[in-house]
Amino acid sequence: MAVEIPKVAYAGKIKEIPLGREGNTITVGGESCYPFHLFEGAMPHPPKIAMEVYDRAPEDWPDTALEPFADVAGDPAAWARKCIDTYGAEMIALQLASTDPNAENIPADEAAAITKKVSDAVDVPLIVFGTSNVDKDTEVLKAVCEACEGKNLIIGPLSEGNYRAIGATAIGYKHTVMASTPIDINLAKQLNILLGNLNVPDDKIIIDPTTGALGYGLEYCYSVMERIRMAALVQEDERLQFPILANLAKEVWKIKEVKLSETEAPLLGDQKKRGILMEAMTAQCVLLAGADILVMRHPEAINLVKESIQDLMIRGEG
């Protein structure tokens, strides 16, 4: 006797968002089912991976993370090109870490010039991250929007404190915005409502609900992503029907388990393998929670996750 697998009928659907410049766009979203439940609905656009690039050579990365980029770490544009040419990056995520007022605090015009140089060097979609300092991000991201007019960058993080200034500028210069909130479904929905009231088009919004590393609050992040996707698909909440971005690499590679050497922590095993697996497992978890864009760092971790996505897209059909 054949067993009939119960299936859920989803009333909602995730919006499809085109990213990048015309002629080289990547579309994310469009799901009409829970992640990889292809026996119940569709995922027309598999999740994408953006490779990290920093605006300066990182000083606090473990050698195992910096090794693949050591020859280009001082040149963000060359770093971005290597990610694409050598490692097949689908998207680039530029972290403007040196704009942090508690670090180098470089001026907005310098950050905008760096971003434009990277944008001119690549033809894939470009995500641009500030440092989550509301005042400095407002200054920096407005300058970035203007310098890269019409290139449809993904700009963020936008928070309740700066969404008006950055959102209005992004509309004017034709960019997509990243609505970032601290691990709370209600705050995520509220910010999307505010962006809608500001007349930011729905096809220009990505949700960043905040991501933690494996073992460092990931269960809370997973739960919020899961609830966002549930509200979007089952409850038809239109203000949560947006693709989700998970900025996970910087969270994973700063924890002690990937930074401690084998001499310092012999019981933890091979440091390189440890870091790669921590990043890959974190990415795998947020994939299953509903992430559409993963910001990742190590090429070997990325390859593991790409293989997993391919496998899930095949096996998800049941």
C-alpha positions, -999 to 999 in steps of 0.1 A, spaced: 0 0 0 14 33 -11 20 59 16 7 94 7 30 121 21 10 150 37 15 183 19 9 219 30 -7 244 7 9 278 11 -12 309 4 17 333 3 48 338 -19 82 355 -15 87 385 -37 112 381 -66 139 408 -63 164 414 -92 198 424 -80 227 440 -99 229 460 -131 207 454 -161 221 426 -183 239 410 -153 211 407 -128 206 378 -104 171 372 -91 164 360 -55 132 350 -38 101 337 -55 96 307 -31 61 294 -27 70 268 -1 93 263 29 130 260 22 136 231 -2 101 216 2 99 213 -35 73 185 -32 49 212 -19 58 243 -40 86 260 -60 120 276 -54 126 291 -88 158 308 -77 182 287 -56 199 306 -27 230 326 -37 263 331 -21 281 365 -19 319 364 -11 332 389 14 357 416 4 370 442 29 380 478 22 414 472 39 436 443 47 421 426 78 444 425 108 423 403 131 415 374 108 431 340 115 457 330 89 435 301 78 408 326 66 432 352 51 453 326 32 432 324 0 433 362 -4 467 371 11 480 383 -23 451 408 -29 440 417 6 453 453 3 434 460 -29 396 456 -26 390 457 -64 416 430 -70 402 410 -41 368 411 -57 381 401 -91 399 371 -75 367 360 -58 350 360 -92 378 348 -115 393 322 -92 365 311 -69 334 317 -92 317 342 -69 280 349 -78 279 381 -58 304 403 -38 298 417 -3 320 447 4 325 454 41 334 491 47 351 482 80 375 511 80 346 536 82 340 525 118 344 556 141 360 533 167 386 521 141 402 541 113 371 563 107 379 570 71 357 598 56 326 591 36 340 603 3 370 579 6 346 550 13 325 560 -17 356 561 -39 366 526 -28 331 513 -34 330 528 -69 364 512 -77 351 478 -67 318 483 -85 336 493 -117 358 462 -114 330 436 -112 299 428 -132 281 407 -105 257 422 -79 275 441 -52 263 443 -16 278 472 5 278 470 43 284 499 67 295 492 103 261 495 120 270 529 135 238 548 126 253 583 121 284 572 102 265 547 81 241 574 71 269 596 59 288 568 42 260 550 25 245 582 11 278 590 -5 281 555 -18 246 557 -34 255 589 -52 289 577 -64 275 545 -78 243 559 -93 222 534 -113 243 503 -104 216 488 -82 239 481 -53 224 464 -22 229 490 5 229 484 43 223 481 71 193 503 72 178 506 107 150 526 123 175 553 131 186 560 95 161 544 71 146 577 60 179 594 50 195 563 33 162 549 19 153 582 2 189 584 -12 188 548 -24 155 555 -42 169 585 -60 200 568 -72 183 535 -80 197 510 -54 182 482 -33 181 485 5 189 460 32 165 464 61 184 453 92 169 445 126 182 428 158 167 393 158 130 402 162 102 394 137 81 424 148 109 448 144 116 433 109 80 438 99 79 474 113 109 485 94 95 471 62 63 490 68 83 522 74 102 516 41 69 511 23 56 544 38 88 560 25 78 547 -10 108 524 -13 95 499 -40 89 463 -28 113 450 -54 141 471 -38 139 456 -3 159 427 12 155 416 49 186 412 71 172 398 105 207 394 120 227 362 120 248 346 147 275 319 144 270 282 152 268 279 190 267 317 195 230 325 194 223 308 161 192 291 175 176 325 181 185 338 146 171 305 131 139 308 150 133 344 138 141 336 102 118 306 104 90 327 118 95 354 92 92 327 65 62 311 82 44 345 84 51 352 48 40 319 33 12 307 57 -2 339 71 3 359 39 20 388 57 29 410 27 54 430 48 75 399 54 74 384 19 109 395 11 141 375 5 164 371 35 201 379 37 224 362 63 256 381 69 273 352 86 310 351 77 322 379 100 302 363 129 318 329 124 354 339 119 356 361 150 348 333 175 374 316 196 368 281 181 382 293 147 409 316 161 426 293 186 456 275 171 462 238 175 489 246 199 465 267 221 437 242 218 449 207 207 416 190 215 398 212 189 418 196 160 429 211 127 424 249 128 417 253 91 392 224 89 376 236 121 369 271 107 357 259 73 332 235 89 320 261 114 312 284 85 297 257 64 275 244 92 263 280 101 254 286 65 236 252 62 214 261 93 203 295 79 197 280 45 172 256 61 156 286 80 149 304 48 180 325 38 182 335 1 216 352 2 246 339 23 276 362 29 305 338 32 343 339 33 363 308 28 362 292 -7 362 257 7 333 264 30 315 279 0 321 249 -21 306 226 6 275 248 8 271 250 -30 271 212 -32 246 211 -4 223 235 -22 225 215 -54 217 183 -35 188 198 -17 173 212 -49 173 177 -63 162 158 -33 136 184 -22 113 172 -49 106 141 -29 
